[in-house]
Amino acid sequence: MRKWINYFCPLVMIFILTGFTFEPAALVEVPEALKVNEPTEVLFPQNKTHDRISVVTPPFLGNSYVGFKEALAFRESQGDYFVTNSLGYLGKYQFGVGTLHLMGVYNANNFLNDPVLQERVFQINVARNKWILRRDILRFSGKYVGGVLITESGILAGAHLAGPGNVKKYLRSYGKKGFKDAYGTSIGHYIKKFSGYDVSLIMPARNPKI
């Protein structure tokens, strides 16, 4: 009897297993919204220079002054304190040597290697531009110029790009006297991109220095 069981048990198991059928897994259809139909942009290092071409998005830090300065810094240099662009603008906020001299900084190498100094210079420059543009901030905030809502932070961002004098011309001509930097970025673009931040923390100051 034991031999009979040992002989037939494997046959029974084989018969049971052959009763199951295995079907290939069904194909999953990729939703149309998730399909990639165009090549994606790729950012790559270019000898530690940035030409104001941003293809990634910075983290959102809110609409406070910190959010404003970090968003602006990311647009300028991706937040890199130690970068110099192809036109010689320096640091996290891409200051020119002439602007640094206005604020009492005369050693570009020291500036480039001192993050604390760079943050102080940025804050002082915002205060200086606030003073120069104080009447225009009062006059134009809440109005539309060139189809763009004007805000205090947008005006200050435009001044960082092009200088307060060019922002005055842009606003007082209602967008007719525009300005673009060497990379094609306009005052109107900066006014729109950096609108709506709360920069009331920085008080206007006449001719501030380090």
KELO-181987 format. One line per 8 residues: number of its first residue (from 1); their letters; for each residue z, y, x of N, C-alpha, C, O. Coordinates in steps of 0.2 Angstrom, whole numbers, plus 5000, padded with zeros to 4 digits. Example, Ala and Ser with C-alpha at 12.3 -4.5 7.8 and 13.67 -1.06 7.14 Angstrom:
<pts>
1	AS	5039 4972 5066 5039 4978 5062 5039 4984 5066 5042 4983 5071  5035 4989 5064 5036 4995 5068 5039 5000 5064 5040 5006 5067
</pts>
This chain:
<pts>
1	MRKWINYF	5000 4994 5004 5000 5000 5000 5000 5006 5004 4996 5011 5003  5004 5006 5010 5005 5012 5014 4998 5013 5017 4996 5019 5018  4994 5008 5019 4988 5009 5022 4983 5012 5017 4979 5017 5019  4983 5010 5011 4979 5013 5006 4980 5020 5005 4976 5024 5004  4987 5022 5005 4988 5029 5004 4986 5033 5010 4983 5039 5009  4987 5031 5016 4985 5034 5022 4977 5035 5022 4975 5040 5025  4974 5031 5019 4966 5031 5019 4964 5036 5014 4959 5040 5015  4967 5036 5008 4964 5040 5002 4967 5047 5002 4963 5052 4999
9	CPLVMIFI	4972 5048 5005 4975 5055 5005 4970 5060 5008 4969 5066 5005  4968 5059 5014 4963 5064 5016 4957 5065 5012 4955 5071 5011  4955 5060 5009 4949 5060 5005 4950 5065 4999 4946 5069 4996  4956 5064 4996 4958 5068 4990 4959 5075 4992 4957 5080 4988  4961 5077 4998 4962 5084 5000 4955 5087 5001 4954 5093 4999  4951 5083 5004 4944 5086 5005 4941 5087 4998 4937 5092 4997  4942 5083 4993 4939 5084 4987 4941 5090 4983 4938 5094 4980  4948 5091 4984 4951 5097 4981 4948 5104 4984 4947 5108 4981
17	LTGFTFEP	4948 5104 4991 4946 5110 4994 4938 5111 4993 4937 5117 4992  4934 5106 4992 4927 5108 4990 4926 5110 4983 4921 5113 4982  4932 5110 4979 4931 5112 4973 4931 5120 4972 4929 5123 4967  4934 5123 4978 4934 5130 4978 4928 5133 4981 4925 5130 4985  4926 5139 4978 4920 5142 4980 4922 5149 4983 4926 5152 4981  4919 5151 4989 4920 5157 4992 4914 5161 4991 4909 5160 4994  4915 5167 4989 4910 5172 4988 4911 5178 4993 4916 5180 4994  4905 5181 4995 4906 5186 5000 4909 5192 4997 4908 5193 4991
25	AALVEVPE	4913 5196 5000 4916 5202 4998 4911 5207 4995 4905 5208 4998  4912 5210 4990 4907 5215 4987 4907 5221 4991 4912 5223 4994  4901 5224 4992 4900 5230 4996 4903 5236 4992 4903 5237 4986  4907 5240 4996 4910 5246 4994 4905 5252 4994 4902 5254 5000  4904 5255 4989 4899 5261 4989 4903 5267 4991 4908 5269 4988  4900 5271 4996 4904 5277 4999 4902 5283 4994 4896 5284 4992  4907 5286 4991 4906 5292 4987 4901 5297 4990 4901 5298 4996  4897 5300 4986 4892 5305 4989 4895 5311 4993 4893 5313 4998
33	ALKVNEPT	4901 5313 4990 4905 5319 4993 4907 5317 5000 4908 5322 5004  4908 5311 5002 4911 5309 5009 4905 5307 5014 4907 5306 5019  4899 5307 5011 4894 5305 5016 4892 5311 5020 4892 5317 5018  4891 5310 5027 4889 5315 5032 4881 5316 5032 4878 5311 5034  4879 5321 5030 4871 5322 5029 4869 5327 5035 4863 5327 5036  4873 5330 5038 4871 5335 5044 4875 5334 5050 4881 5331 5049  4873 5335 5056 4877 5335 5062 4883 5340 5061 4882 5345 5059  4889 5337 5064 4894 5342 5064 4895 5346 5071 4892 5343 5076
41	EVLFPQNK	4898 5352 5070 4899 5356 5076 4904 5353 5081 4909 5350 5078  4903 5353 5087 4908 5350 5092 4909 5356 5097 4905 5359 5100  4916 5357 5098 4918 5362 5103 4919 5359 5109 4922 5354 5110  4917 5362 5115 4918 5359 5121 4919 5364 5126 4917 5370 5126  4923 5362 5132 4925 5367 5136 4919 5370 5140 4914 5367 5142  4920 5377 5142 4914 5380 5145 4917 5384 5151 4917 5391 5151  4920 5381 5156 4923 5384 5162 4928 5390 5160 4929 5395 5163  4933 5388 5155 4938 5392 5153 4936 5399 5151 4940 5404 5152
49	THDRISVV	4930 5399 5147 4929 5406 5144 4927 5404 5137 4926 5399 5135  4929 5410 5133 4927 5409 5126 4923 5415 5124 4924 5421 5126  4918 5414 5120 4914 5419 5117 4914 5421 5110 4909 5422 5107  4920 5420 5107 4922 5422 5100 4918 5417 5096 4916 5419 5090  4917 5411 5098 4914 5406 5093 4919 5401 5091 4921 5397 5096  4921 5401 5085 4927 5397 5083 4924 5392 5078 4921 5393 5073  4925 5385 5080 4922 5380 5075 4928 5375 5073 4927 5370 5070  4934 5377 5074 4940 5374 5071 4944 5379 5068 4944 5385 5069
57	TPPFLGNS	4949 5376 5064 4953 5381 5060 4960 5380 5063 4963 5375 5064  4963 5386 5064 4970 5386 5066 4975 5384 5061 4973 5385 5055  4981 5382 5063 4986 5381 5058 4988 5387 5054 4988 5392 5057  4989 5386 5048 4991 5392 5043 4998 5394 5044 5002 5389 5043  5000 5400 5046 5007 5401 5047 5009 5407 5042 5014 5410 5044  5006 5407 5037 5008 5412 5032 5005 5419 5033 5001 5420 5037  5007 5423 5028 5004 5430 5029 5009 5435 5032 5008 5441 5031  5013 5433 5036 5018 5437 5040 5015 5440 5046 5009 5439 5047
65	YVGFKEAL	5018 5444 5049 5015 5447 5056 5014 5442 5061 5009 5442 5064  5018 5437 5061 5017 5431 5065 5011 5427 5064 5007 5426 5068  5010 5426 5057 5003 5423 5055 4997 5427 5057 4992 5425 5059  4998 5434 5056 4993 5439 5058 4991 5438 5065 4985 5437 5067  4996 5439 5070 4994 5439 5077 4992 5432 5079 4988 5432 5084  4994 5427 5076 4992 5420 5079 4985 5419 5076 4981 5415 5080  4984 5421 5070 4977 5420 5068 4972 5424 5072 4966 5421 5073  4974 5430 5073 4969 5434 5077 4968 5431 5084 4963 5431 5087
73	AFRESQGD	4974 5429 5087 4974 5426 5094 4969 5420 5094 4966 5419 5099  4970 5416 5089 4966 5410 5088 4958 5411 5088 4954 5408 5091  4957 5417 5084 4950 5419 5084 4947 5421 5091 4941 5420 5092  4951 5425 5094 4949 5428 5101 4949 5423 5106 4944 5423 5110  4954 5418 5107 4954 5414 5113 4957 5407 5111 4958 5403 5116  4957 5405 5105 4961 5399 5103 4968 5399 5105 4971 5393 5107  4971 5405 5106 4978 5405 5108 4979 5404 5116 4985 5402 5117  4974 5404 5120 4975 5403 5127 4977 5409 5131 4973 5414 5131
81	YFVTNSLG	4983 5409 5134 4985 5415 5137 4981 5416 5144 4981 5422 5146  4979 5411 5146 4976 5411 5153 4968 5411 5154 4965 5410 5159  4965 5413 5148 4958 5413 5148 4955 5420 5149 4958 5425 5148  4949 5420 5153 4945 5426 5153 4938 5424 5151 4935 5419 5152  4935 5429 5146 4929 5427 5143 4923 5430 5148 4925 5433 5153  4917 5429 5146 4911 5430 5150 4910 5438 5151 4906 5440 5155  4914 5442 5147 4913 5449 5148 4920 5452 5152 4920 5458 5153  4924 5448 5154 4930 5450 5157 4936 5452 5153 4941 5454 5156
89	YLGKYQFG	4936 5450 5147 4942 5451 5143 4947 5446 5144 4945 5440 5145  4953 5448 5144 4959 5444 5147 4964 5441 5141 4965 5445 5137  4966 5435 5142 4972 5432 5139 4971 5430 5132 4965 5430 5129  4977 5429 5129 4977 5426 5122 4974 5431 5117 4970 5429 5112  4974 5438 5118 4972 5442 5113 4965 5446 5116 4963 5450 5112  4963 5444 5122 4957 5446 5124 4956 5454 5125 4952 5457 5122  4961 5456 5129 4961 5464 5130 4957 5466 5136 4956 5462 5141  4953 5471 5135 4950 5474 5141 4954 5478 5146 4960 5480 5144
97	VGTLHLMG	4952 5479 5152 4956 5482 5157 4957 5490 5155 4963 5492 5156  4952 5493 5152 4953 5500 5150 4959 5500 5144 4963 5505 5145  4959 5496 5140 4965 5496 5135 4971 5495 5138 4976 5498 5136  4972 5490 5143 4978 5489 5146 4980 5495 5150 4986 5497 5150  4976 5499 5153 4978 5505 5156 4981 5510 5152 4986 5514 5153  4978 5510 5145 4981 5515 5140 4988 5513 5139 4992 5518 5137  4990 5507 5140 4997 5505 5138 5002 5504 5144 5007 5501 5144  4999 5506 5150 5003 5506 5156 5003 5500 5160 5007 5498 5164
105	VYNANNFL	4998 5496 5159 4997 5489 5163 4991 5490 5167 4985 5491 5165  4992 5490 5174 4987 5491 5179 4985 5485 5183 4981 5485 5187  4989 5480 5183 4988 5474 5186 4985 5468 5182 4989 5465 5178  4979 5467 5182 4976 5462 5177 4978 5455 5179 4979 5451 5174  4979 5453 5185 4981 5447 5187 4988 5445 5184 4989 5440 5182  4992 5450 5185 4999 5449 5183 4999 5448 5175 5003 5444 5172  4995 5452 5172 4995 5452 5165 4992 5445 5162 4995 5442 5158  4987 5443 5166 4984 5436 5164 4989 5430 5164 4989 5425 5161
113	NDPVLQER	4994 5431 5169 4998 5426 5170 5005 5427 5168 5010 5423 5170  5006 5431 5163 5012 5433 5160 5012 5433 5152 5011 5438 5150  5013 5427 5149 5013 5427 5142 5018 5432 5138 5016 5435 5133  5024 5433 5141 5028 5438 5138 5025 5445 5138 5026 5448 5133  5022 5447 5144 5019 5453 5144 5013 5454 5139 5012 5459 5136  5009 5449 5138 5004 5449 5134 5006 5450 5127 5003 5454 5123  5012 5447 5125 5014 5448 5118 5017 5455 5117 5016 5458 5112  5020 5458 5122 5022 5465 5122 5016 5469 5121 5017 5474 5117
121	VFQINVAR	5011 5468 5125 5005 5473 5125 5002 5472 5118 5000 5478 5115  5002 5466 5115 4998 5466 5108 5002 5470 5103 5000 5474 5099  5009 5469 5103 5013 5473 5098 5013 5480 5099 5012 5484 5094  5013 5482 5106 5012 5490 5107 5005 5492 5105 5005 5498 5102  5000 5488 5106 4993 5490 5104 4993 5491 5096 4990 5495 5093  4996 5486 5092 4996 5487 5085 5000 5493 5083 4997 5497 5079  5005 5495 5086 5009 5501 5084 5005 5507 5086 5005 5512 5082  5001 5507 5091 4997 5513 5093 4991 5513 5088 4990 5519 5086
129	NKWILRRD	4988 5508 5087 4983 5508 5082 4985 5510 5075 4981 5514 5071  4991 5508 5073 4994 5510 5067 4995 5518 5066 4993 5521 5061  4997 5521 5072 4998 5528 5072 4991 5532 5072 4990 5536 5068  4986 5530 5076 4980 5533 5076 4976 5532 5069 4973 5537 5067  4977 5527 5065 4974 5525 5059 4978 5526 5053 4976 5524 5047  4984 5530 5054 4989 5530 5048 4986 5533 5042 4987 5531 5037  4982 5539 5043 4979 5542 5037 4974 5538 5034 4973 5537 5028  4970 5534 5038 4965 5530 5035 4968 5524 5031 4965 5521 5026
137	ILRFSGKY	4973 5521 5034 4977 5516 5031 4979 5518 5024 4978 5514 5019  4982 5524 5023 4984 5526 5017 4978 5528 5012 4979 5526 5006  4973 5530 5015 4967 5532 5011 4963 5527 5008 4961 5527 5002  4962 5521 5012 4957 5516 5011 4960 5510 5008 4957 5506 5005  4967 5508 5009 4970 5502 5007 4969 5501 5000 4971 5506 4996  4967 5495 4998 4966 5494 4991 4959 5496 4988 4957 5494 4982  4955 5499 4992 4948 5501 4990 4943 5496 4993 4945 5492 4997  4937 5496 4991 4932 5492 4993 4927 5496 4998 4925 5501 4996
145	VGGVLITE	4925 5493 5003 4920 5496 5008 4915 5491 5010 4917 5486 5012  4909 5492 5008 4904 5486 5009 4906 5480 5006 4904 5475 5008  4909 5480 5000 4910 5475 4996 4916 5471 4998 4918 5465 4996  4920 5474 5003 4926 5470 5006 4932 5474 5004 4932 5480 5005  4937 5471 5002 4944 5474 5000 4947 5476 5007 4948 5472 5011  4949 5483 5007 4952 5485 5013 4960 5484 5013 4963 5486 5008  4963 5482 5018 4970 5481 5018 4972 5483 5025 4968 5484 5030  4979 5485 5026 4981 5487 5032 4980 5482 5038 4978 5484 5043
153	SGILAGAH	4981 5476 5037 4980 5471 5042 4973 5470 5044 4971 5469 5050  4968 5471 5039 4961 5471 5040 4959 5476 5045 4955 5476 5049  4962 5482 5043 4960 5488 5047 4963 5487 5054 4959 5489 5059  4969 5485 5055 4971 5484 5062 4968 5478 5066 4967 5479 5072  4965 5473 5062 4961 5468 5066 4954 5471 5068 4952 5470 5073  4951 5475 5064 4945 5479 5065 4946 5483 5072 4942 5484 5076  4952 5487 5072 4954 5491 5078 4954 5487 5084 4953 5489 5089  4957 5481 5083 4958 5476 5089 4951 5474 5092 4950 5474 5098
161	LAGPGNVK	4946 5473 5087 4940 5471 5089 4936 5477 5092 4933 5476 5098  4936 5483 5089 4931 5488 5091 4934 5495 5093 4931 5499 5095  4941 5495 5092 4944 5501 5094 4945 5506 5088 4941 5505 5083  4951 5509 5087 4952 5513 5081 4947 5518 5079 4946 5520 5074  4944 5521 5084 4939 5526 5083 4933 5524 5079 4930 5527 5075  4930 5518 5081 4925 5514 5077 4927 5512 5070 4923 5512 5066  4933 5511 5069 4936 5509 5063 4936 5515 5058 4934 5515 5052  4938 5521 5061 4937 5527 5057 4930 5528 5055 4929 5530 5049
169	KYLRSYGK	4926 5528 5059 4919 5529 5058 4916 5524 5052 4913 5526 5048  4918 5518 5053 4916 5513 5048 4919 5515 5041 4915 5515 5036  4925 5516 5041 4928 5517 5034 4926 5524 5031 4924 5524 5025  4926 5529 5035 4924 5536 5033 4917 5536 5031 4915 5541 5027  4912 5532 5033 4905 5532 5031 4904 5527 5026 4899 5525 5024  4910 5523 5023 4910 5518 5019 4905 5512 5021 4901 5510 5017  4906 5511 5027 4902 5505 5030 4895 5506 5033 4892 5502 5035  4893 5513 5032 4886 5514 5035 4886 5514 5042 4881 5513 5045
177	KGFKDAYG	4891 5517 5045 4892 5517 5053 4896 5511 5055 4902 5511 5056  4892 5505 5056 4895 5499 5058 4896 5498 5065 4894 5503 5069  4898 5493 5067 4899 5491 5074 4899 5483 5075 4902 5480 5071  4896 5481 5080 4896 5474 5082 4897 5473 5090 4895 5477 5094  4902 5469 5091 4903 5468 5098 4897 5464 5102 4892 5462 5098  4898 5462 5108 4893 5459 5112 4891 5452 5109 4885 5450 5111  4895 5449 5105 4894 5442 5102 4891 5443 5095 4891 5438 5092  4890 5449 5093 4888 5450 5086 4893 5450 5080 4891 5450 5075
185	TSIGHYIK	4900 5450 5082 4905 5451 5077 4906 5458 5075 4906 5462 5079  4906 5459 5068 4906 5466 5066 4913 5468 5063 4918 5463 5062  4914 5474 5063 4921 5477 5060 4922 5474 5053 4927 5472 5052  4917 5474 5049 4917 5472 5042 4920 5465 5042 4924 5463 5037  4917 5460 5047 4919 5453 5047 4927 5453 5048 4930 5449 5045  4929 5457 5053 4936 5456 5055 4941 5459 5049 4946 5456 5048  4938 5464 5046 4942 5467 5041 4943 5462 5035 4948 5462 5032  4938 5459 5034 4938 5454 5028 4942 5447 5030 4946 5445 5027
193	KFSGYDVS	4941 5445 5036 4944 5439 5039 4952 5439 5039 4955 5435 5038  4954 5445 5041 4961 5446 5043 4965 5451 5037 4970 5454 5039  4962 5451 5031 4965 5455 5026 4971 5451 5023 4972 5445 5023  4976 5455 5020 4981 5452 5016 4987 5450 5020 4992 5447 5017  4988 5451 5027 4994 5450 5030 4999 5455 5030 4997 5461 5029  5005 5454 5030 5011 5459 5030 5012 5461 5037 5016 5457 5041  5010 5467 5039 5011 5469 5046 5016 5475 5046 5016 5479 5050  5020 5475 5040 5025 5481 5040 5030 5481 5045 5034 5486 5046
201	LIMPARNP	5031 5475 5048 5036 5474 5053 5035 5479 5059 5040 5481 5062  5029 5481 5061 5027 5485 5066 5027 5492 5064 5023 5493 5059  5030 5496 5067 5030 5503 5065 5025 5507 5069 5024 5506 5075  5022 5512 5067 5017 5516 5071 5021 5520 5076 5026 5522 5075  5017 5520 5082 5020 5524 5088 5015 5528 5091 5009 5525 5092  5016 5534 5093 5011 5538 5096 5012 5537 5104 5017 5538 5107  5006 5535 5106 5005 5534 5114 5011 5529 5117 5014 5532 5122  5012 5523 5114 5017 5519 5117 5015 5516 5124 5009 5515 5125
209	KI	5020 5515 5128 5019 5512 5134 5023 5506 5136 5029 5505 5133  5021 5502 5140 5026 5496 5143 5031 5499 5147 5036 5495 5149
</pts>
